[in-house]
Amino acid sequence: MGSVKRTLERQFDLKAHGTTVRREVMAGLVSFVTGVHIVVVNARLMAEAGIPLAAASVATALAAGAGSLAMGLWANAPLMTVTGLGDAAIFAFTLVQGMGLRWQDALGVVAAAGLLCAALAFSPAVHGLLRGIPASLKAATSAGIGLFLAFIGLRQGGVIVSGGANLVALAKLGEPAVVLTLVTLAVAVVLYVRRVPGAFLISIAAGTLLAWVSGHAGGAGIEPPSLAAYAEVAGALSLRRIATLPFWAATFSLALVVLFENLGLMYGLLPQKEKFPRALQATSLAVVTASLLGGTPTVAAGESAAGIAAGGRTGLTAVTAGVLFLAVLAALPLVGLIPSSAVAPVLVLVGALMCEPLRSIPFDDLTEAIPAFLVILLIPLTFSVADGIAFGLVAYPLVKAAAGRWREVSPAMYAVAGLFLLYFVTRAI
């Protein structure tokens, strides 16, 4: 056991990062517990494209496991990698239902988009791209993702419900699920501000226990996935449409979304900025791997923020989450025992923590404040990290030019803004 611990400490350079094996493993467990719902939710989106639901859950778990392992081992970053819900929606409703591609052809688009992202990630051009994005937009991305996670948490916990003409409304505070969510949130806040080790994991366990003791745990588990059904999906991607214009139009659009969604998430989540290039390389290769496994595009998971807040600093956090995703195939019924009221409060608290960079945005400079505000506002309102970032990236050079300060914008930013403007135009047609 001691030799394994020493090996892990050397592999992930734990001492230099000021962390321990126990802390990293616990952080990986927290990331996994807050993000494992993706296996079920993403699979349902994939089923909209015609992929068998039982097979889609296997593909989702395998893609998350493989991507997280790649992130941990290659980039030594504490980012869990999962299939993105927004990307799965593009896969199902745009590529398949909108463009008429078979789901096998759509998997080919995913593979080609991943290769394009990897080509950029492994080229020297990526450093210019990373330097070209303004600091105000990076800070805004972190806050926007934080609000997005908090909104998802409040919705999953039943605190916010559909409000008809008002879109959303406050739920009845006497509802059992709402009471459980708020009590668990209070437990999580107290534990975290008192710096109790494992605060998030303890609060999730406490919330689960409260739900079961009160008789309001919800569902009776999740039906196990089918490996037999998965055999029809694994390696089923098709490149038969590769010589057509629609294939490449879909590929470039998807690559643009995946690239900047990952960039935005990493800016918001990754504490060690020097790990950006390798982390971007890992996510790009994970997209290609996901397509081979029969999954939709993978992204750095916003729920990784929970693991990072719990003390995760190295790739061992991501590797732990990856191993758990691979193991979850045999334990999905147990995962179903964790109610939303136990997980939602962690997302809300993490969302609050991610808003800290807001103080670095110069709101007295409108050329910086307006684009940043658009990012913060539109990430949660569009339910898409990529779309929120895109609005800010397009607005930034336009506002600077309107103020006569166009020279402050890097050539890379003008190019990126132009690409995203084209992306919005093609979506409007």
LUMPABA-807696 format. One record per residue (C-alpha): x, y, z. Coordinates in steps of 0.02 Angstrom, whole numbers, plus 32768, in hexadecimal, padded with zeros to 4 digits. Layout:
+------+------+------+
|   px |   py |   pz |
+------+------+------+
|    X |    Y |    Z |
...
+------+------+------+
end
This chain:
+------+------+------+
|   px |   py |   pz |
+------+------+------+
| 8000 | 8000 | 8000 |
| 808F | 8075 | 802B |
| 80E2 | 8057 | 7F82 |
| 803F | 8081 | 7F27 |
| 8031 | 8122 | 7F88 |
| 80E5 | 8153 | 7F60 |
| 80C8 | 812A | 7EA8 |
| 802F | 819A | 7EA3 |
| 808B | 8226 | 7EFC |
| 8116 | 821F | 7E79 |
| 80A2 | 820A | 7DE4 |
| 8036 | 829F | 7E0F |
| 80B9 | 8308 | 7E6A |
| 8048 | 8318 | 7F01 |
| 80C7 | 8367 | 7F76 |
| 80EA | 83F7 | 7EFF |
| 802F | 8416 | 7EF2 |
| 8019 | 8417 | 7FAE |
| 7FA0 | 8385 | 7FB2 |
| 7F94 | 82CE | 7FE4 |
| 7F54 | 822B | 7F9A |
| 7EC1 | 8229 | 8013 |
| 7E8D | 82DC | 7FE9 |
| 7E99 | 82BD | 7F2D |
| 7E35 | 821C | 7F34 |
| 7DAF | 826F | 7F9F |
| 7DA8 | 8302 | 7F25 |
| 7D95 | 8288 | 7E93 |
| 7D07 | 8234 | 7EEF |
| 7CB0 | 82DB | 7F0B |
| 7CC3 | 8309 | 7E52 |
| 7C7E | 8261 | 7E1F |
| 7BE7 | 8266 | 7E94 |
| 7BB7 | 8315 | 7E5A |
| 7BCA | 82E8 | 7DA2 |
| 7B93 | 8232 | 7D92 |
| 7AE3 | 8267 | 7D63 |
| 7B2C | 8289 | 7CB5 |
| 7B28 | 81CE | 7C92 |
| 7A6A | 81CD | 7C96 |
| 7A43 | 827C | 7C57 |
| 7ABB | 8279 | 7BC4 |
| 7A82 | 81CB | 7B92 |
| 79D0 | 820A | 7B81 |
| 7A0A | 8293 | 7B0A |
| 7A6C | 8213 | 7AA4 |
| 79CF | 81A9 | 7A99 |
| 797B | 823D | 7A41 |
| 79F7 | 821F | 79B4 |
| 79C3 | 8169 | 79A5 |
| 7A4D | 8119 | 7A0E |
| 7A05 | 8091 | 7A7F |
| 79F2 | 80D6 | 7B30 |
| 7A43 | 803F | 7B83 |
| 7AD9 | 8051 | 7B0F |
| 7AE2 | 810E | 7B22 |
| 7AFA | 8102 | 7BDE |
| 7B8E | 808C | 7BC6 |
| 7BDC | 80FE | 7B42 |
| 7BC6 | 8196 | 7BB4 |
| 7C18 | 8141 | 7C49 |
| 7CA8 | 80FD | 7BE1 |
| 7CC7 | 81A6 | 7B8D |
| 7CC9 | 81FE | 7C37 |
| 7D3D | 817B | 7C80 |
| 7DB7 | 817E | 7BEF |
| 7DB6 | 823C | 7BE3 |
| 7DD3 | 8255 | 7C9D |
| 7E63 | 81D8 | 7C9D |
| 7EB2 | 8233 | 7C08 |
| 7EA1 | 82DA | 7C61 |
| 7EEE | 8299 | 7D01 |
| 7F7D | 8238 | 7CB4 |
| 7FAB | 82AF | 7C26 |
| 7F88 | 835C | 7C70 |
| 7F93 | 8332 | 7D2B |
| 7EFB | 83A4 | 7D3E |
| 7E6A | 8388 | 7DB9 |
| 7DE6 | 8398 | 7D32 |
| 7D66 | 830F | 7D1B |
| 7D37 | 82FB | 7C65 |
| 7C85 | 82C9 | 7C34 |
| 7C13 | 82D0 | 7B9E |
| 7BCA | 8380 | 7B91 |
| 7B0E | 8391 | 7B96 |
| 7B0F | 8425 | 7B1F |
| 7B7A | 83C4 | 7AA5 |
| 7B08 | 832D | 7AB4 |
| 7A75 | 839F | 7A8A |
| 7AD2 | 83DD | 79EE |
| 7AF6 | 8328 | 79C1 |
| 7A41 | 82F1 | 79D1 |
| 79DC | 8387 | 799A |
| 7A50 | 83E0 | 791F |
| 7ABC | 835A | 78CE |
| 7A3E | 82CC | 78CB |
| 798F | 8315 | 78D2 |
| 79BA | 83BE | 7881 |
| 7A39 | 838D | 77FB |
| 79F7 | 82DE | 77DE |
| 7A9A | 8283 | 7805 |
| 7A92 | 81D2 | 7847 |
| 7AD4 | 81C5 | 78F8 |
| 7B66 | 8161 | 78B2 |
| 7B90 | 81F3 | 783D |
| 7B7E | 826D | 78CE |
| 7BFF | 8208 | 7930 |
| 7C72 | 8220 | 789A |
| 7C57 | 82DD | 78AA |
| 7C86 | 82D0 | 7962 |
| 7D28 | 8275 | 7935 |
| 7D56 | 82F5 | 78B0 |
| 7D30 | 8387 | 7926 |
| 7D9C | 8338 | 79AD |
| 7E2C | 8326 | 7933 |
| 7E1E | 83DE | 7901 |
| 7E21 | 8411 | 79B8 |
| 7EB7 | 83A0 | 79D6 |
| 7F14 | 83EA | 7940 |
| 7F04 | 8497 | 798E |
| 7F26 | 845B | 7A3F |
| 7FCA | 8409 | 7A0D |
| 8003 | 849C | 79A2 |
| 8063 | 8538 | 79DB |
| 7FCB | 85A0 | 79A8 |
| 7F70 | 856B | 7A46 |
| 7FE3 | 85D9 | 7AB0 |
| 7FB4 | 8673 | 7A4B |
| 7EFD | 8647 | 7A5D |
| 7F0C | 8633 | 7B19 |
| 7F68 | 86DA | 7B2B |
| 7EED | 8734 | 7AB9 |
| 7E52 | 871A | 7B23 |
| 7E3C | 87B1 | 7B97 |
| 7E4A | 879A | 7C53 |
| 7D9D | 87E7 | 7C6D |
| 7D4C | 8761 | 7C01 |
| 7DAB | 86D8 | 7C5D |
| 7D6A | 8719 | 7D04 |
| 7CBB | 872B | 7CBD |
| 7CBF | 8678 | 7C7F |
| 7CE5 | 8638 | 7D2D |
| 7C55 | 869D | 7D78 |
| 7BDE | 866C | 7CEC |
| 7C02 | 85B4 | 7D05 |
| 7BEB | 85CE | 7DC0 |
| 7B3E | 8619 | 7DA5 |
| 7B17 | 858C | 7D2B |
| 7B45 | 8506 | 7DAA |
| 7AE4 | 855F | 7E34 |
| 7A4B | 856C | 7DC4 |
| 7A56 | 84B3 | 7D98 |
| 7A68 | 8489 | 7E51 |
| 79D0 | 84F1 | 7E83 |
| 796A | 84A1 | 7DF8 |
| 79A1 | 83EF | 7E22 |
| 797C | 8410 | 7ED9 |
| 78CC | 844B | 7EB1 |
| 78EA | 84FA | 7EF6 |
| 78CC | 8548 | 7E4A |
| 783F | 8509 | 7DDB |
| 77F2 | 8538 | 7D33 |
| 778F | 85D8 | 7D49 |
| 7725 | 85E1 | 7CAD |
| 772D | 8692 | 7C67 |
| 77BA | 86BA | 7CE1 |
| 7822 | 8625 | 7CA3 |
| 785D | 85FA | 7D54 |
| 7816 | 8613 | 7E01 |
| 783A | 85E9 | 7EB6 |
| 77ED | 8543 | 7EE7 |
| 777E | 852C | 7F80 |
| 77FA | 852D | 800E |
| 7797 | 84AC | 806E |
| 77B2 | 8425 | 7FEB |
| 7818 | 8393 | 8034 |
| 789B | 8397 | 7FA8 |
| 78B4 | 8453 | 7FC0 |
| 78C5 | 8442 | 807D |
| 7944 | 83B5 | 8069 |
| 79A8 | 841A | 7FEA |
| 79AD | 84B6 | 8057 |
| 79DB | 8454 | 80F4 |
| 7A66 | 83F9 | 8098 |
| 7AA3 | 849F | 8050 |
| 7AAD | 84E5 | 8100 |
| 7B11 | 844C | 8138 |
| 7B87 | 8460 | 80A3 |
| 7BA3 | 851A | 80C3 |
| 7BC7 | 8500 | 817C |
| 7C40 | 8472 | 815C |
| 7C99 | 84D1 | 80D0 |
| 7CAE | 8578 | 812B |
| 7CEF | 851A | 81C2 |
| 7D6C | 84C4 | 814D |
| 7D37 | 8414 | 817F |
| 7D99 | 8395 | 8116 |
| 7D27 | 833D | 8099 |
| 7C9E | 83BF | 80B3 |
| 7C48 | 839F | 800C |
| 7C4B | 82E2 | 801B |
| 7C09 | 82EB | 80CE |
| 7B7C | 835F | 8098 |
| 7B4C | 82EA | 8008 |
| 7B49 | 8256 | 8080 |
| 7AE4 | 82BB | 80FF |
| 7A69 | 82F3 | 807A |
| 7A53 | 8240 | 803C |
| 7A36 | 8201 | 80EE |
| 79B8 | 828B | 8112 |
| 7958 | 8264 | 8073 |
| 794D | 81AB | 8098 |
| 7922 | 81C1 | 8150 |
| 7896 | 823C | 8122 |
| 7854 | 81C8 | 809B |
| 7870 | 8244 | 800C |
| 7906 | 81F8 | 7FB2 |
| 78AE | 81F1 | 7F0A |
| 78C4 | 8168 | 7E86 |
| 78F0 | 80B3 | 7EA1 |
| 7995 | 80B0 | 7E45 |
| 79CA | 80A5 | 7D90 |
| 79B7 | 8010 | 7D1D |
| 7A63 | 7FC6 | 7CF5 |
| 7AA7 | 7FEA | 7C45 |
| 7AB3 | 7F63 | 7BC1 |
| 7B5D | 7F2C | 7B83 |
| 7B07 | 7EC6 | 7AFB |
| 7AB4 | 7F63 | 7AB8 |
| 7B59 | 7FC2 | 7AC4 |
| 7BAC | 7F47 | 7A4C |
| 7B46 | 7F98 | 79C0 |
| 7B87 | 8046 | 79EC |
| 7C40 | 802D | 7A11 |
| 7CA9 | 805D | 797A |
| 7C0D | 8081 | 7913 |
| 7C43 | 812D | 78D5 |
| 7C37 | 8148 | 781B |
| 7C9B | 81BB | 77A7 |
| 7C33 | 8198 | 770C |
| 7BFC | 824F | 7705 |
| 7CAC | 8294 | 7719 |
| 7CB3 | 82D4 | 7665 |
| 7C14 | 833D | 7679 |
| 7C02 | 83F5 | 76A8 |
| 7B81 | 83D5 | 7734 |
| 7BFD | 8360 | 778A |
| 7C85 | 83E5 | 7791 |
| 7C0E | 8472 | 77BC |
| 7BD4 | 840A | 7850 |
| 7C87 | 83DC | 787C |
| 7CC8 | 8490 | 7881 |
| 7C32 | 84CD | 78E5 |
| 7C41 | 8441 | 7963 |
| 7CFE | 8456 | 7972 |
| 7CE8 | 8510 | 7996 |
| 7C68 | 84ED | 7A1E |
| 7CCC | 8461 | 7A6F |
| 7D70 | 84C3 | 7A6B |
| 7D2E | 8560 | 7ABE |
| 7CBD | 8503 | 7B34 |
| 7D56 | 84A7 | 7B76 |
| 7DBE | 8546 | 7B79 |
| 7D37 | 859F | 7BDB |
| 7D20 | 8512 | 7C56 |
| 7DDB | 8501 | 7C73 |
| 7DEF | 85BD | 7C8C |
| 7D66 | 85B5 | 7D0D |
| 7D9E | 8516 | 7D65 |
| 7E58 | 84F4 | 7D53 |
| 7EC1 | 8543 | 7DDE |
| 7F69 | 8523 | 7D89 |
| 7F63 | 8588 | 7CE8 |
| 8006 | 853C | 7CA8 |
| 7FA9 | 8498 | 7C91 |
| 7F33 | 84E2 | 7C0D |
| 7F8D | 84A2 | 7B70 |
| 7F97 | 83ED | 7BAA |
| 7EE7 | 83F4 | 7BF2 |
| 7EA6 | 8431 | 7B4A |
| 7F05 | 83A7 | 7AF3 |
| 7EB9 | 8326 | 7B68 |
| 7E07 | 8364 | 7B4B |
| 7E21 | 8366 | 7A8E |
| 7E5F | 82B3 | 7A8B |
| 7DD0 | 8284 | 7B00 |
| 7D54 | 82C1 | 7A7E |
| 7DA0 | 824E | 79FB |
| 7D9F | 81BD | 7A77 |
| 7CE9 | 81DF | 7AA3 |
| 7CB8 | 81D2 | 79EC |
| 7D0F | 8129 | 79DD |
| 7CB3 | 80EE | 7A7A |
| 7C0D | 8126 | 7A31 |
| 7BFC | 81C2 | 7A9E |
| 7BD9 | 827A | 7A82 |
| 7C62 | 8300 | 7A9A |
| 7CB6 | 8309 | 7B43 |
| 7CE0 | 83A8 | 7BA3 |
| 7D33 | 83D8 | 7C46 |
| 7CA4 | 83C3 | 7CC1 |
| 7C65 | 845A | 7D1F |
| 7C47 | 83E5 | 7DB1 |
| 7D04 | 83D5 | 7DBF |
| 7CF9 | 8476 | 7E22 |
| 7CB2 | 8412 | 7EB2 |
| 7D4B | 83A2 | 7EB6 |
| 7DC2 | 8436 | 7EA6 |
| 7D68 | 8490 | 7F34 |
| 7D79 | 83EF | 7F98 |
| 7E37 | 83F8 | 7F86 |
| 7E5B | 83A6 | 7EDE |
| 7EFB | 83EB | 7E92 |
| 7F42 | 8363 | 7E1F |
| 7F15 | 82E2 | 7D9E |
| 7EF7 | 8262 | 7E27 |
| 7E4E | 82B7 | 7E44 |
| 7E21 | 829E | 7D8C |
| 7E64 | 81EC | 7D89 |
| 7DFB | 81C0 | 7E23 |
| 7D5F | 8204 | 7DCE |
| 7D8B | 81A8 | 7D2E |
| 7D9E | 8101 | 7D86 |
| 7CF7 | 811C | 7DDD |
| 7CA2 | 8141 | 7D37 |
| 7CE3 | 809D | 7CF2 |
| 7CA9 | 8043 | 7D90 |
| 7BFE | 8096 | 7D90 |
| 7BC1 | 8023 | 7D05 |
| 7BAD | 7F9B | 7D88 |
| 7B69 | 800F | 7E0D |
| 7AEA | 8080 | 7DB8 |
| 7A5E | 8042 | 7E2B |
| 7AC4 | 807F | 7EC2 |
| 7AE2 | 8128 | 7E6F |
| 7A26 | 8139 | 7E62 |
| 7A1B | 8136 | 7F20 |
| 7A6A | 81E4 | 7F2C |
| 79DB | 8263 | 7F1F |
| 79E7 | 8309 | 7EC6 |
| 79C9 | 8363 | 7F6A |
| 7A72 | 8320 | 7FA8 |
| 7AD8 | 8353 | 7F0F |
| 7A84 | 83F7 | 7EDF |
| 7AC4 | 845A | 7F77 |
| 7B79 | 8434 | 7F49 |
| 7B5C | 847E | 7E9B |
| 7B11 | 851A | 7EE8 |
| 7BA2 | 8534 | 7F61 |
| 7C24 | 8512 | 7EDA |
| 7BCB | 8590 | 7E6A |
| 7BDF | 8614 | 7EF1 |
| 7C99 | 85ED | 7F02 |
| 7CB3 | 85FE | 7E46 |
| 7C74 | 86B2 | 7E48 |
| 7D0F | 86EE | 7EA6 |
| 7D69 | 872A | 7E06 |
| 7CDF | 87AC | 7DEB |
| 7D41 | 8828 | 7E54 |
| 7DCD | 8829 | 7DD3 |
| 7D5C | 8869 | 7D46 |
| 7D71 | 8928 | 7D2D |
| 7CB8 | 8957 | 7D2A |
| 7CE8 | 8A0F | 7D1D |
| 7D28 | 89E8 | 7C6D |
| 7C8E | 89C5 | 7C04 |
| 7CF4 | 897A | 7B75 |
| 7D26 | 88F0 | 7BEE |
| 7C88 | 88EB | 7C58 |
| 7C04 | 88D8 | 7BCF |
| 7C4F | 883F | 7B79 |
| 7C74 | 87F2 | 7C24 |
| 7BC1 | 8812 | 7C5C |
| 7B7D | 87BC | 7BC0 |
| 7BE5 | 8721 | 7BE7 |
| 7BAC | 871E | 7C9D |
| 7AF6 | 8736 | 7C6D |
| 7AE8 | 86C6 | 7BD5 |
| 7B42 | 862A | 7C12 |
| 7AB6 | 85FF | 7C8C |
| 7A28 | 864A | 7C24 |
| 7A56 | 85EE | 7B83 |
| 7A81 | 8551 | 7BE7 |
| 7B20 | 8549 | 7B81 |
| 7BD2 | 8575 | 7BB3 |
| 7C05 | 857F | 7AFC |
| 7B79 | 85F7 | 7AC8 |
| 7B96 | 8668 | 7B5E |
| 7C50 | 8675 | 7B3A |
| 7C2D | 868F | 7A81 |
| 7BC2 | 8728 | 7AA1 |
| 7C4C | 8775 | 7B0A |
| 7CD3 | 874C | 7A8A |
| 7C6E | 879E | 79FE |
| 7C3F | 8835 | 7A69 |
| 7CEF | 8859 | 7AA8 |
| 7D3F | 8898 | 7A04 |
| 7C9D | 88ED | 79D0 |
| 7C92 | 8953 | 7A71 |
| 7D4D | 897B | 7A6C |
| 7D3E | 89B5 | 79B7 |
| 7CA4 | 8A1F | 79E1 |
| 7D0B | 8A76 | 7A68 |
| 7D9A | 8A95 | 79ED |
| 7E0A | 8A1A | 7A4A |
| 7E13 | 8993 | 79C6 |
| 7ED1 | 8988 | 79D5 |
| 7EBC | 893C | 7A83 |
| 7E73 | 889E | 7A35 |
| 7EEB | 8816 | 79FD |
| 7EE3 | 87D1 | 794B |
| 7EB6 | 8727 | 7995 |
| 7E1D | 8774 | 79EA |
| 7DE2 | 87C1 | 7946 |
| 7DF3 | 8718 | 78F0 |
| 7D96 | 86BE | 797B |
| 7D0C | 8741 | 797D |
| 7CF8 | 872E | 78C1 |
| 7CEA | 8671 | 78CE |
| 7C67 | 867C | 7956 |
| 7C07 | 8700 | 78F6 |
| 7C04 | 8688 | 7863 |
| 7BCB | 85FF | 78DB |
| 7B37 | 8669 | 7914 |
| 7B0A | 8697 | 7860 |
| 7B07 | 85E0 | 7829 |
| 7A98 | 85B5 | 78BF |
| 7A1F | 863F | 788C |
| 7A0B | 8600 | 77DB |
+------+------+------+
end
